[in-house]
Amino acid sequence: MNRTILVSGGGVAGLALAQRLSAGGDAVTVVERAPGPRAGGYKVDVRGAALRVLDRMGLLEEARTLRTEVRAGTVVDARGRRAASMDGDTFGGRVHDDVELLRGDLHRLLRESAAGAEHVHGDSIATLEDTGDGVEVGFASGRTGRYDLVVGADGLRSATRNLAFGPDERYLVDLGYYVAVATVPNRLGLDREEVTYVGPGRTALMYAIAREEGARAMFLWSSGPLGEQGLDRAGRERLLAEAYAGEGWEVPAMLADVPDSPDLLFDPLSQVRMDRWSTGRVVLLGDAAHCASPASGQGTSMALVGAYVLAAALAAHDDHAAALADYERIMRPFVAANQALGPANVKRMVVGTKGQVRASLAMLRVLDRLPGKERMLAAMTAPIHKAANAVELPELVH
Ligand SMILES: Cc1cc2nc3c(=O)[nH]c(=O)nc-3n(C[C@H](O)[C@H](O)[C@H](O)COP(=O)(O)OP(=O)(O)OC[C@H]3O[C@@H](n4cnc5c(N)ncnc54)[C@H](O)[C@@H]3O)c2cc1C
């Protein structure tokens, strides 16, 4: 529609939006803080309405070729004894068509499809001034620009949100857990499978996916604030080692591998809750607007759906205010349903006390021997699929 649009953040949400808008004739600039496209990362699921979005974007078939192909999941106790095993889809809460892939692979796919946009790396919005008929933007690099619309798709700690809506403290809700993920050697010799260890207040898991030699170690534990924001990587590694001190299974070896990992994600599990996602000509998208936390398993799907809905609304209305109102009206119930999954799921994933760990492993051992266990476990993930489909997508505009 020939608008000039700045998208802050070249993640899933920003790239998907850039593809949709540039296909519709808008002049889109994506400014991404990272110095270049990022490969790898952890695995994410795309489900429900988000699959229809990928399909309408013409990317679903290629996304399927990038599947992790994780085919089995096992839960073990402190001595590594198997409590239960199940197929990979049941373990990951997926149904037939859902696609699990590496975040980096999805980024690459979206980035290639958004070639019609201008992509600037290694820069970031520093100032924003909405003048009513446009937004004046100053970048950290010293560059300036003027746009019809600015979209903050810059993640949990969105700089756009900070500039246009106020500081993180107003919108971030701490769920009381931390997550850490690192690429590590495949010590367990896993072949497209994942193994989860359940300890009191802490879960550790390792998975290996198709087409990769290494493995990912993931840690999810209950904790009050650790003050990690001011710490460097070594400081975060120390906090992780302290949180898992004395744990069994392969945890000590996994921790020992973390310092050599090329990457370490370390974050409190938080949600973003806001009453409004837009102000004037600035609008938020994806995690920046409504992070549901990794425990929801739905952040990527929400980012894709949000990008599609926002692009459709902007294509349908000349008036940006009407478009942003439409976007919010369509997305609100979907976001509420999916955000509710985060706190509920994490309580199932992290079990509180030693006694509760024993009880839940005993229950899993019984379940493991029951015929039709996969069906029973799949029924437990029904709320995820209900939430994943809780939106009516607008018609495809281009
Ligand atoms: C361990 C883990 C597991 C997860 N598992 C799943 C899962 O199974 N299923 C699922 O659906 N989701 C999952 N998620 C969540 C999912 O990754 C996010 O919800 C999703 O990536 C949100 O996309 P986004 O584009 O809004 O934000 P992001 O992916 O965070 O992208 C934001 C982008 O903005 C950039 N950026 C940040 N600040 C600035 C700035 N100031 N200027 C410019 N650019 C900036 C960042 O570098 C990044 O590229 C998981 C997350 C984690 C951490």
The ligand as a Gaussian input file, in Angstrom:
#p B3LYP/6-31G(d) Opt

LIG

0 1
 C       14.203000     -21.968000      25.232000
 C       13.021000     -21.494000      24.442000
 C       12.161000     -22.421000      23.891000
 C       11.067000     -21.999000      23.160000
 N       10.242000     -22.927000      22.631000
 C        9.194000     -22.529000      21.882000
 C        8.332000     -23.492000      21.281000
 O        8.479000     -24.697000      21.411000
 N        7.315000     -23.032000      20.528000
 C        7.106000     -21.715000      20.331000
 O        6.156000     -21.373000      19.630000
 N        7.898000     -20.785000      20.878000
 C        8.928000     -21.149000      21.666000
 N        9.743000     -20.217000      22.218000
 C        9.401000     -18.794000      22.122000
 C        9.784000     -18.161000      20.824000
 O       11.159000     -18.322000      20.562000
 C        9.440000     -16.684000      20.859000
 O        8.163000     -16.503000      21.397000
 C        9.470000     -16.128000      19.462000
 O       10.768000     -16.237000      18.956000
 C        9.000000     -14.693000      19.430000
 O        9.357000     -14.103000      18.225000
 P        9.634000     -12.551000      18.135000
 O       10.051000     -12.306000      16.725000
 O        8.502000     -11.795000      18.705000
 O       10.830000     -12.269000      19.130000
 P       12.327000     -12.767000      19.044000
 O       12.418000     -14.084000      18.404000
 O       12.901000     -12.571000      20.399000
 O       13.002000     -11.740000      18.031000
 C       13.290000     -10.436000      18.411000
 C       14.403000      -9.935000      17.501000
 O       14.638000      -8.574000      17.811000
 C       16.029000      -8.357000      17.917000
 N       16.208000      -7.224000      18.810000
 C       16.139000      -7.182000      20.150000
 N       16.341000      -5.939000      20.602000
 C       16.526000      -5.172000      19.510000
 C       16.789000      -3.804000      19.321000
 N       16.889000      -2.960000      20.359000
 N       16.923000      -3.341000      18.049000
 C       16.844000      -4.187000      16.997000
 N       16.614000      -5.491000      17.115000
 C       16.460000      -5.979000      18.356000
 C       16.587000      -9.657000      18.464000
 O       17.953000      -9.793000      18.175000
 C       15.727000     -10.672000      17.708000
 O       16.261000     -11.008000      16.459000
 C       10.828000     -20.608000      22.963000
 C       11.712000     -19.668000      23.504000
 C       12.792000     -20.101000      24.250000
 C       13.721000     -19.061000      24.844000

